[in-house]
Amino acid sequence: MSTNSLPLSIRPKKPPLHTWTFGLEITIAVLVKFLLLAGLWWLFFAGQKKPMNEAIIAQQLLGEQSPPTTIYKPQEQQP
Amino acid sequence: MISNEVVELSRLQFALTALYHFLFVPLTLGLSFLLAIMESVYVMSGRQIYKDMTRFWGKLFGINFAMGVTTGITMEFQFGTNWAYYSHYVGDIFGLPLAIEGMMAFFLESTFVGLFFFGWERMSKLQHLFTTWLLALGTSLSALWILIANGWMQHPVGAEFNYQTMRMELTSFSELFFNPVAQVKFVHTVAAGYVTGSMFVLGISAYYLLSNRDVAFARRSFRIASGFGLASVLSVILLGDESGYTVGEVQRAKLATIEAEWETEEAPASFTLFGIPDEENMTTHYAVKIPWLMGIIATRSINQKVDGINTILERKRGRIKSGMIAYENLQRLRQDSNNQVAKAAFEAHKSDLGHGLLLKQYTDKVIDATPEQIETAVRHSIPRVAPMFWTFRGMVFCGVTMLFIFAAAFYFNAKRTAHKQRWLLRLAFYGIPLPWIASELGWVVAEYGRQPWTIANILPTHLSTSTVDAGQLYLSLAGFFVFYTVLLVIEVFLMLKYVRLGPSSLHTGRYHFELEGESHA
């Protein structure tokens, strides 16, 4: 069976066997990935912390304009 | 009110990152198990070729693992920034399986990946085999926790809304863990991963056989992949997540839209194999139906009816009106937590609060919603039919094609003539993308099918997103696109390089490129 029956892009050709080692290639790839990931975090997410609490979510869901007066407060339950 | 543009962009960003992430996951799931099987054969038979197989496919596993690990963390970035309301509302429950998954992935899976690669010369055969099985187990376990989190979004159990903290709170860990939707999802997803790994090994082995190189190596890999792949694809099809479709209303709506089943099918319900859904007129043209099959798939029986879209919408109408009462009494309770009348009314209707919240997309004054606004909310309370109908059929087509490939490979392997079936080798090679296409389509069915909810029947999608700027979302979307594209390019480059090298990359001196003048090992 001839390899010529395979598409050009996947036809086997002798690749260099002893250029970089597998371990080195993987290490570089992982480093590139972590650098990109850190860049993404720093550029788009690090400074974008959204404050969120009960009052904000009550405003979003129920349209409450001001904090209710008789609402439960967790710290009141502390001994 | 948060603009539709922000909601749609947040959804698009999350969907794209999840779909990109899931290009890596199923191969990790599948290859880890195949490695354990190959190494078991090596330990039992003592034949070097099986060790070479474990090490070579392990290299490809390593590339995929290295590029895939932490690609899911970008979704966690988004929970805090783009989905802040969601994170606050359900974080107590959703965060728990995610945290356990993180522990599993980092401490179990990653540890054993290290031992797998660096332990060949440092451990005994049995110790190393044990490590490889733990790696496979750890990979599947981390999938389990993610799917428990996702299963809870589809069918939220073991949790209750606390009107005082405005959050969902966990009431039963065992209900969360044994959620039937999560369990069937786990079986379906993990088995789909095994199919992916098997198709990958089968296709690449077919490539070596077509190239007439490393034949002994490729024939053995092909044989293991065909057996494991056939068992896996049968379990995906027969024990898949269909049984989960009857649990909970969102799952029933998903099933009805997948089937374009406008009216309730009396038992035994028939299955629409093909047709052209017409959403405007709520009918399916040229429907080709198979009697009884739907009843068997959905209810595992022939004496139960299967709900149609109209029946589900009718129920939704009732739940939205009940949700308006819950909403009104929640507002009263928030103003005066001692109002016992409001408390009793809220308790009676609180399971429908989420349906009341659906109206927020159409009016700020939920309790004064007009009949037209209620009808609009009812109409949009289930996903659109056409995308569900066609996506599901695309997934099934890929699955059935893979079943044929694995069955043929298994049959010809049993006759010991698989390596001579040129058509089968070509089919296996060109079929390599099929499990990825099927998995991605499957996730679209699962997640688009949950709309308009992020948490089924509890929190609508349009109330889950943060108040962020659309421009910021466009920018981060572009950032994600660049990030994942770079990863994919590196992955494909390394994969192609090592697939072309084949087992010669092990530098054992026994394989194709290391043998002068010989065509195969």
Boltz contact constraints between the chains, C-beta under 6 A:
constraints:
  - contact:
      token1: [A, 1]
      token2: [B, 212]
      max_distance: 6.0
  - contact:
      token1: [A, 3]
      token2: [B, 211]
      max_distance: 6.0
  - contact:
      token1: [A, 12]
      token2: [B, 211]
      max_distance: 6.0
  - contact:
      token1: [A, 12]
      token2: [B, 500]
      max_distance: 6.0
  - contact:
      token1: [A, 14]
      token2: [B, 513]
      max_distance: 6.0
  - contact:
      token1: [A, 15]
      token2: [B, 500]
      max_distance: 6.0
  - contact:
      token1: [A, 15]
      token2: [B, 501]
      max_distance: 6.0
  - contact:
      token1: [A, 26]
      token2: [B, 66]
      max_distance: 6.0
  - contact:
      token1: [A, 29]
      token2: [B, 66]
      max_distance: 6.0
  - contact:
      token1: [A, 29]
      token2: [B, 490]
      max_distance: 6.0
  - contact:
      token1: [A, 30]
      token2: [B, 66]
      max_distance: 6.0
  - contact:
      token1: [A, 36]
      token2: [B, 483]
      max_distance: 6.0
  - contact:
      token1: [A, 40]
      token2: [B, 479]
      max_distance: 6.0
  - contact:
      token1: [A, 40]
      token2: [B, 483]
      max_distance: 6.0
  - contact:
      token1: [A, 44]
      token2: [B, 476]
      max_distance: 6.0
  - contact:
      token1: [A, 44]
      token2: [B, 479]
      max_distance: 6.0
  - contact:
      token1: [A, 45]
      token2: [B, 77]
      max_distance: 6.0
  - contact:
      token1: [A, 45]
      token2: [B, 81]
      max_distance: 6.0
  - contact:
      token1: [A, 48]
      token2: [B, 81]
      max_distance: 6.0
  - contact:
      token1: [A, 50]
      token2: [B, 84]
      max_distance: 6.0
  - contact:
      token1: [A, 50]
      token2: [B, 466]
      max_distance: 6.0
  - contact:
      token1: [A, 52]
      token2: [B, 84]
      max_distance: 6.0
  - contact:
      token1: [A, 52]
      token2: [B, 88]
      max_distance: 6.0
  - contact:
      token1: [A, 54]
      token2: [B, 165]
      max_distance: 6.0
  - contact:
      token1: [A, 54]
      token2: [B, 166]
      max_distance: 6.0
  - contact:
      token1: [A, 57]
      token2: [B, 88]
      max_distance: 6.0
  - contact:
      token1: [A, 57]
      token2: [B, 166]
      max_distance: 6.0
  - contact:
      token1: [A, 58]
      token2: [B, 166]
      max_distance: 6.0
  - contact:
      token1: [A, 60]
      token2: [B, 85]
      max_distance: 6.0
  - contact:
      token1: [A, 62]
      token2: [B, 331]
      max_distance: 6.0
  - contact:
      token1: [A, 68]
      token2: [B, 334]
      max_distance: 6.0
  - contact:
      token1: [A, 68]
      token2: [B, 335]
      max_distance: 6.0
  - contact:
      token1: [A, 70]
      token2: [B, 336]
      max_distance: 6.0
  - contact:
      token1: [A, 70]
      token2: [B, 337]
      max_distance: 6.0
  - contact:
      token1: [A, 72]
      token2: [B, 164]
      max_distance: 6.0
